[in-house]
Amino acid sequence: RCNLLWSAPKTLMIGWVDTVRICVIRKRSPVELQTRDVTEYLVDPVYTFQTDYYISGLGPLDDQLVLLGVPKECDAETGKAQRPVLSVADYKDCEFCELSTDSLNIRGYEEYSCNDYYLDMLIEENRFFIVSPKDIVIASPYDIDDRVNWLTKHGRFEKAITVLEEIGGKTMKHSVVTVGVQYLDHLLAEHLYEEAAILCARICKNDKVLWENQILKFAEVNQLRTISPYVPKTQEQALSPQIYELIFYEYLKVDPHGFLKIVQEWNPTLYKSGVIVNKVLEHLLTTEVDKNIYLEALALLYCYQ
């Protein structure tokens, strides 16, 4: 089947068998009209090239060309037709160069020939419709959201975040924060707590609500000690006192030296020292280990009140 398409008012695309021809309708020069008995306009083939497949349809994509076709050779194992392919090619400068080629998963493709497929399009929207006897597939140019979707689906969160950062941090569907939270959940599930803590600081920045929501995830897996070095500690960025108190409680139970250290280093205005004092007193009633460390921390906490 010969495929004809007007890609512009004076540009005709022709796809026939395995050959593509781009023709331009032009007006003859006055000299040509005077010296020869010819029509005023002519069809001038400006590009001609061959493909490795039989052409089922073609169309323009900005300055490039979209081709729908069926491979010439049958499948070596089954002896039946192969999957149809959708290619994007550059054809300027008298060279034909395929930029991308994708095989399409069409139901029943083994029984179809190139004439069983049809390519339609909305040129203004760069949207293409691949029509077969059983399926209609809609294709559109690959954008940033598509790329981020693919990267996150394949677990390449770091690359997805980098892509978003390069374009200002967000698109219509994704942002550094949303992808970062996905990545954070993935790291926690893989028990990569230190990497998750570093990422948390990277994505949360000055967002207090986001900080608190992510810190609670570390609390669920008893890893508040891992996130504690990265938690905001200035008055301008201070979180809810309860968040800092949760971190104190974890240190109190499992790391007395770490508990004393944060009592010494953290600004007492970040938390309610009286609440921590009560927890220390309760803990001292049930432990005989490292009592001197807890008593030293308790003395400091009393001084802060």
C-alpha positions in Angstrom: 0.0 0.0 0.0 1.3 3.4 -0.9 1.2 5.9 2.0 0.7 9.6 1.2 0.8 12.4 3.7 0.9 16.2 3.5 3.2 17.3 6.3 2.9 20.9 5.2 0.9 22.8 2.5 3.6 22.1 -0.1 5.4 19.1 1.3 4.3 15.6 0.4 5.6 12.5 2.2 5.4 9.2 0.3 6.1 5.7 1.8 5.9 2.7 -0.6 7.2 -0.8 0.0 10.6 0.1 1.7 11.2 3.5 0.2 10.5 6.9 1.6 10.4 10.0 -0.6 9.9 13.6 0.5 8.6 15.8 -2.2 8.1 19.6 -2.3 5.6 21.3 -4.6 7.4 24.3 -6.1 6.6 26.9 -8.7 8.6 26.9 -11.9 10.8 29.8 -12.7 9.8 32.3 -15.4 12.6 31.0 -17.6 11.3 27.4 -17.4 7.8 28.5 -18.3 8.9 30.5 -21.3 11.2 27.9 -22.8 9.1 24.8 -22.2 5.4 23.8 -22.5 5.0 22.8 -18.9 2.7 23.3 -15.9 3.2 26.2 -13.6 4.0 23.9 -10.6 6.0 20.7 -10.3 6.7 18.0 -7.7 10.3 18.0 -6.7 11.7 15.0 -4.8 14.2 16.4 -2.3 14.9 13.3 -0.2 14.8 9.6 -1.1 16.0 6.7 1.1 15.3 3.1 1.8 14.5 1.3 5.1 15.1 -2.1 6.5 11.4 -2.8 6.8 8.2 -2.5 4.8 6.4 0.8 5.4 2.9 0.8 6.9 2.7 4.5 7.6 4.7 7.7 8.1 4.4 11.1 9.5 6.3 14.3 10.6 7.6 14.9 14.1 8.8 18.5 14.1 11.9 18.3 11.8 12.0 14.5 12.0 10.2 11.6 10.5 8.1 8.8 12.2 7.9 5.5 10.4 5.7 2.5 11.2 6.8 -0.7 9.5 7.2 -4.5 9.5 10.6 -6.1 9.3 11.3 -7.7 5.9 12.5 -11.0 7.3 10.3 -13.4 9.1 11.1 -14.7 12.6 13.9 -17.3 12.3 12.2 -19.6 14.9 8.6 -19.4 14.0 8.8 -18.5 10.3 6.0 -15.9 10.9 6.0 -12.1 10.8 8.0 -10.2 13.4 6.6 -7.4 15.6 6.0 -4.1 13.9 8.5 -1.3 14.6 8.0 2.4 15.2 11.1 4.5 14.3 12.0 8.1 14.6 14.5 9.2 12.0 16.4 12.3 10.9 16.5 12.8 7.2 18.0 16.3 6.7 21.3 17.0 4.9 20.6 14.1 2.5 21.3 11.5 5.1 18.8 9.1 6.7 19.6 8.3 10.3 17.3 6.4 12.7 17.4 8.0 16.1 15.2 5.4 17.9 13.4 2.2 17.0 10.9 0.4 19.2 9.2 -3.0 18.6 5.5 -2.8 19.4 3.7 -5.5 21.3 0.6 -5.9 19.1 -1.8 -8.8 19.6 -1.7 -11.3 16.7 1.2 -9.6 15.0 2.5 -13.0 13.8 -0.4 -13.2 11.4 -0.2 -9.6 10.0 1.6 -8.0 7.1 2.5 -4.4 6.6 -0.9 -3.6 5.0 -2.7 -4.7 8.2 -1.3 -1.7 10.1 -2.2 2.0 9.8 -0.5 5.1 11.2 -2.7 8.2 11.9 -1.7 11.3 13.8 -2.6 14.7 15.3 0.3 16.7 13.9 -0.4 19.7 16.1 -0.1 17.6 19.2 2.7 15.3 18.0 0.5 12.3 18.9 0.5 9.1 16.8 -2.1 6.3 16.6 -0.9 2.8 15.5 -3.9 0.9 14.3 -4.0 -2.9 13.9 -6.9 -5.3 13.5 -7.0 -5.9 17.3 -5.2 -2.9 18.9 -4.8 0.8 18.8 -1.6 2.1 20.4 -1.1 5.8 21.1 2.4 7.1 21.0 3.8 10.6 21.8 7.3 12.0 22.2 9.3 10.9 25.2 9.3 13.8 27.8 10.9 14.4 31.2 8.0 12.8 33.0 8.4 9.7 30.9 12.1 9.5 31.6 11.5 10.0 35.4 8.8 7.3 35.3 11.2 4.9 33.6 14.1 5.6 35.9 12.0 5.1 39.1 10.4 2.0 37.7 13.9 0.5 37.2 15.1 1.6 40.6 17.4 4.4 39.3 16.1 7.0 41.8 19.4 8.9 42.1 19.4 9.5 38.3 15.8 10.5 38.4 16.5 13.1 41.1 19.4 14.5 39.1 17.2 14.8 36.0 14.7 16.8 38.0 17.3 19.0 39.6 18.7 19.9 36.2 15.3 21.3 35.1 14.5 23.2 38.3 13.3 20.5 40.6 9.8 19.6 39.3 7.6 18.9 36.3 3.8 18.6 36.0 3.9 15.1 37.5 7.1 14.8 39.5 9.3 16.7 41.8 12.6 16.1 43.7 10.6 15.7 46.8 8.1 13.1 45.5 10.8 11.0 43.8 13.1 11.5 46.8 10.5 10.1 49.2 10.1 7.1 47.0 13.9 6.7 47.0 13.9 7.1 50.8 11.3 4.4 51.3 13.3 2.1 49.0 16.5 2.7 51.0 14.7 2.0 54.3 13.3 -1.2 52.9 16.8 -2.3 51.9 18.1 -1.4 55.4 20.4 1.3 53.9 19.8 3.6 56.8 22.8 5.9 56.5 22.1 6.6 52.8 18.5 7.2 53.7 19.5 9.7 56.3 21.7 11.7 53.9 19.0 11.7 51.3 16.5 12.9 53.9 18.5 16.0 54.5 18.9 16.5 50.8 15.1 16.4 50.0 13.6 17.9 53.1 15.7 21.1 53.4 13.5 23.7 55.2 10.2 21.8 55.0 9.4 21.1 58.6 6.3 18.9 57.9 8.3 16.8 55.4 11.1 16.4 57.9 8.8 15.2 60.7 7.0 12.7 58.4 10.3 11.2 57.3 11.8 11.1 60.8 8.8 9.0 61.9 9.7 6.4 59.3 13.1 6.1 61.0 11.4 5.7 64.3 9.4 2.8 63.0 12.7 0.9 62.3 14.5 2.1 65.4 17.0 4.2 63.4 16.5 7.6 64.9 20.1 7.6 65.9 21.1 7.4 62.3 19.0 10.4 61.3 19.9 12.5 64.4 23.1 14.1 63.0 21.1 15.5 60.1 18.0 16.8 61.9 17.6 20.6 61.9 18.8 22.1 65.1 18.6 25.8 64.7 15.8 27.9 66.1 14.8 29.0 62.6 14.4 25.4 61.4 13.3 23.8 64.7 10.8 20.9 64.4 8.2 20.0 67.0 9.7 19.2 70.4 8.2 15.7 70.3 10.4 14.8 67.4 13.6 15.6 69.3 12.2 13.8 72.4 11.7 10.7 70.3 15.3 10.8 69.4 16.3 11.2 73.0 14.2 8.2 74.0 16.0 5.9 71.5 19.4 7.0 72.7 18.3 6.6 76.3 17.4 3.0 75.8 20.3 1.7 73.7 23.2 4.2 73.7 24.0 6.0 77.0 27.1 7.7 75.6 25.2 9.0 72.6 22.5 10.2 75.0 24.9 12.2 77.0 26.5 13.6 73.9 23.2 15.0 72.5 22.3 16.4 75.9 25.6 18.3 75.9 25.4 19.4 72.3 21.7 20.1 71.5 20.1 23.4 72.3 17.7 22.8 75.2 15.1 25.1 73.6 14.5 22.4 71.0 12.8 20.1 73.4 11.1 20.0 76.8 13.8 19.2 79.3 11.3 18.3 82.0 9.9 15.5 79.8 13.4 14.1 79.2 14.2 14.3 83.0 11.2 12.2 83.8 12.2 9.6 81.2 15.7 9.4 82.6 14.4 8.9 86.1 12.1 6.1 85.0 15.0 4.5 83.2 17.3 4.7 86.2 14.8 2.6 88.2 15.2 -0.3 85.8 18.9 -0.3 84.9 22.2 -0.7 86.8 24.4 -0.2 83.7 26.1 3.1 82.9 24.3 4.9 85.8 27.0 7.5 86.1 26.6 8.5 82.5 22.8 8.9 83.0 23.3 10.9 86.2 25.7 13.2 84.4 23.2 13.8 81.7 20.4 14.2 84.3 22.5 16.9 86.1 22.8 18.9 82.8 19.1 18.5 82.1 18.3 20.0 85.6 20.6 22.9 84.8 18.6 23.6 81.6 15.3 23.9 83.4 
